[in-house]
């Protein structure tokens, strides 16, 4: 039986340890960003699409109930007018289109994070 030499040809040095530690931190950071982006992207997309569709759906319901009871028509018209087109939180303005864009942007961030995390794992 031939002995197998499992020891690496390069000796253990402080520079190798430092390089591995840096790549481990980079891998962790980008993998964490990827996980958060993958979690939030669908939420923002669905929330933005729902918010964009809701006023149009309420307008359609208002038009179809125009021949119905006047009180029902007034209630539905009031509710459809209560859906805001934008929400201001501090200095941030949230809109339906903005949430959809942010969802797609987070999907791109997740893809970039996955790419960098894979490269970092290969370098370790």
PLY file of the C-alpha trace (Angstrom):
ply
format ascii 1.0
element vertex 124
property float x
property float y
property float z
element edge 123
property int vertex1
property int vertex2
end_header
0.00 0.00 0.00
1.31 3.44 -0.95
1.16 6.07 1.81
-0.92 9.09 0.96
0.62 12.45 1.77
-2.26 14.66 2.88
-0.09 17.51 4.11
-0.07 20.58 1.92
3.11 21.53 0.17
2.97 25.06 1.60
3.81 25.53 5.26
1.35 27.14 7.64
2.05 30.85 7.89
0.47 33.85 9.50
-0.26 35.34 6.07
-2.28 32.25 5.06
-4.25 32.49 8.29
-4.90 36.19 7.75
-5.92 35.62 4.11
-8.31 32.83 5.12
-9.80 34.99 7.89
-10.38 37.90 5.50
-12.04 35.67 2.90
-14.18 34.08 5.63
-15.42 37.52 6.72
-16.10 38.51 3.09
-17.95 35.23 2.50
-20.03 35.74 5.65
-20.89 39.35 4.82
-21.98 38.69 1.25
-23.84 35.51 2.16
-25.70 37.41 4.91
-26.61 40.20 2.48
-27.77 37.57 -0.01
-30.03 35.91 2.56
-31.61 39.19 3.67
-32.14 40.28 0.06
-33.71 36.93 -0.86
-36.05 37.27 2.12
-37.12 40.86 1.46
-37.32 40.92 -2.37
-40.51 38.84 -2.74
-42.14 40.74 0.12
-41.47 44.10 -1.52
-42.56 42.86 -4.95
-45.85 41.47 -3.66
-46.53 44.51 -1.47
-45.80 46.92 -4.32
-47.85 44.97 -6.87
-50.77 44.71 -4.46
-50.61 48.40 -3.68
-50.49 49.24 -7.42
-53.44 46.97 -8.24
-55.67 47.90 -5.29
-56.77 51.39 -6.49
-57.50 50.05 -9.98
-59.53 47.18 -8.54
-61.43 49.54 -6.24
-62.19 51.87 -9.19
-63.52 48.91 -11.18
-65.73 47.88 -8.25
-66.93 51.47 -7.86
-67.91 51.64 -11.53
-69.77 48.32 -11.39
-71.69 49.32 -8.27
-72.79 52.66 -9.71
-76.15 51.08 -10.62
-76.48 49.46 -7.21
-77.58 50.98 -3.95
-76.32 54.60 -3.59
-75.09 53.96 -0.02
-72.99 50.99 -1.15
-71.58 53.05 -3.99
-70.65 55.88 -1.59
-68.96 53.49 0.86
-66.89 51.83 -1.86
-65.97 55.20 -3.37
-64.89 56.43 0.07
-62.75 53.32 0.68
-61.13 53.55 -2.76
-60.26 57.18 -2.09
-58.64 56.23 1.22
-55.88 54.19 -0.45
-52.84 56.50 -0.56
-50.65 56.86 -3.64
-47.58 57.43 -1.49
-46.56 57.15 2.15
-43.97 59.48 3.66
-41.94 58.03 6.53
-39.45 60.57 7.77
-37.53 61.63 4.68
-38.45 58.47 2.74
-41.29 58.44 0.21
-42.79 54.98 -0.39
-44.77 54.35 -3.58
-46.03 51.20 -5.24
-43.61 51.57 -8.15
-40.77 52.28 -5.75
-41.46 49.09 -3.80
-41.52 47.05 -7.00
-38.23 48.63 -8.12
-36.70 47.95 -4.71
-37.82 44.32 -4.94
-36.06 43.91 -8.29
-33.03 45.76 -6.95
-32.85 43.37 -3.99
-33.02 40.44 -6.41
-29.98 41.90 -8.21
-28.21 42.40 -4.88
-28.93 38.76 -3.97
-27.46 37.59 -7.28
-24.36 39.74 -6.80
-24.00 38.54 -3.20
-24.26 34.94 -4.34
-21.57 35.51 -6.97
-19.17 37.19 -4.56
-19.83 34.59 -1.84
-19.07 31.79 -4.34
-15.85 33.51 -5.40
-14.87 34.03 -1.76
-15.57 30.38 -0.98
-13.38 29.35 -3.90
-10.52 31.53 -2.66
-10.61 30.11 0.86
0 1
1 2
2 3
3 4
4 5
5 6
6 7
7 8
8 9
9 10
10 11
11 12
12 13
13 14
14 15
15 16
16 17
17 18
18 19
19 20
20 21
21 22
22 23
23 24
24 25
25 26
26 27
27 28
28 29
29 30
30 31
31 32
32 33
33 34
34 35
35 36
36 37
37 38
38 39
39 40
40 41
41 42
42 43
43 44
44 45
45 46
46 47
47 48
48 49
49 50
50 51
51 52
52 53
53 54
54 55
55 56
56 57
57 58
58 59
59 60
60 61
61 62
62 63
63 64
64 65
65 66
66 67
67 68
68 69
69 70
70 71
71 72
72 73
73 74
74 75
75 76
76 77
77 78
78 79
79 80
80 81
81 82
82 83
83 84
84 85
85 86
86 87
87 88
88 89
89 90
90 91
91 92
92 93
93 94
94 95
95 96
96 97
97 98
98 99
99 100
100 101
101 102
102 103
103 104
104 105
105 106
106 107
107 108
108 109
109 110
110 111
111 112
112 113
113 114
114 115
115 116
116 117
117 118
118 119
119 120
120 121
121 122
122 123
